[in-house]
Amino acid sequence: MTQAERLARRDALRAEISRQEADLEALREEERRLLDGCEHTYPDGRRAAAGGRLKICAICGKVLPARDEKLWG
């Protein structure tokens, strides 16, 4: 393999890497959109949230938005 062929192959590989990275980022964005509406529940119907003040979904790991707290009755 000549030096020119190596450089051409390197350019082709870099182009393929860039395309794959763009595809991967698109997949990650799609995953983020899917998990934005996290409504995971356990089989018995309970919500799969764990934690105290900061709730995290036990299934997908997403931080769930805090519910408004009542400070008085």
C-alpha positions as semicolon CSV with decimal commas, in nm:
position;residue;x (nm);y (nm);z (nm)
1;M;0,000;0,000;0,000
2;T;0,146;0,334;-0,100
3;Q;0,150;0,645;0,113
4;A;-0,112;0,807;-0,113
5;E;-0,340;0,503;-0,068
6;R;-0,295;0,517;0,310
7;L;-0,385;0,887;0,317
8;A;-0,688;0,829;0,096
9;R;-0,800;0,541;0,318
10;R;-0,749;0,758;0,630
11;D;-0,968;1,031;0,477
12;A;-1,236;0,773;0,394
13;L;-1,223;0,636;0,749
14;R;-1,247;0,982;0,902
15;A;-1,552;1,056;0,686
16;E;-1,712;0,730;0,799
17;I;-1,631;0,808;1,163
18;S;-1,794;1,150;1,130
19;R;-2,105;0,995;0,976
20;Q;-2,124;0,731;1,251
21;E;-2,084;0,996;1,523
22;A;-2,368;1,198;1,370
23;D;-2,588;0,886;1,360
24;L;-2,502;0,809;1,722
25;E;-2,589;1,162;1,833
26;A;-2,924;1,135;1,652
27;L;-2,995;0,810;1,836
28;R;-2,905;0,966;2,170
29;E;-3,136;1,260;2,099
30;E;-3,419;1,021;2,014
31;E;-3,356;0,836;2,341
32;R;-3,367;1,167;2,533
33;R;-3,700;1,255;2,373
34;L;-3,843;0,913;2,459
35;L;-3,738;0,938;2,821
36;D;-3,863;1,295;2,863
37;G;-4,211;1,157;2,921
38;C;-4,100;0,895;3,173
39;E;-4,405;0,721;3,312
40;H;-4,244;0,398;3,430
41;T;-4,438;0,194;3,679
42;Y;-4,386;-0,135;3,856
43;P;-4,613;-0,429;3,761
44;D;-4,834;-0,357;4,064
45;G;-4,905;-0,004;3,935
46;R;-4,679;0,195;4,169
47;R;-4,467;0,468;4,010
48;A;-4,101;0,365;3,976
49;A;-3,965;0,671;4,155
50;A;-3,702;0,646;4,424
51;G;-3,555;0,909;4,651
52;G;-3,658;1,180;4,892
53;R;-3,670;1,540;4,773
54;L;-3,505;1,445;4,445
55;K;-3,700;1,169;4,271
56;I;-3,525;0,944;4,020
57;C;-3,686;0,679;3,802
58;A;-3,560;0,338;3,917
59;I;-3,596;0,200;3,564
60;C;-3,445;0,462;3,331
61;G;-3,249;0,677;3,577
62;K;-3,416;1,003;3,471
63;V;-3,449;1,277;3,731
64;L;-3,821;1,335;3,770
65;P;-3,967;1,683;3,808
66;A;-4,054;1,779;4,164
67;R;-4,419;1,806;4,253
68;D;-4,536;2,124;4,420
69;E;-4,502;2,079;4,794
70;K;-4,771;2,196;5,034
71;L;-4,606;2,377;5,318
72;W;-4,929;2,418;5,512
73;G;-5,276;2,268;5,508
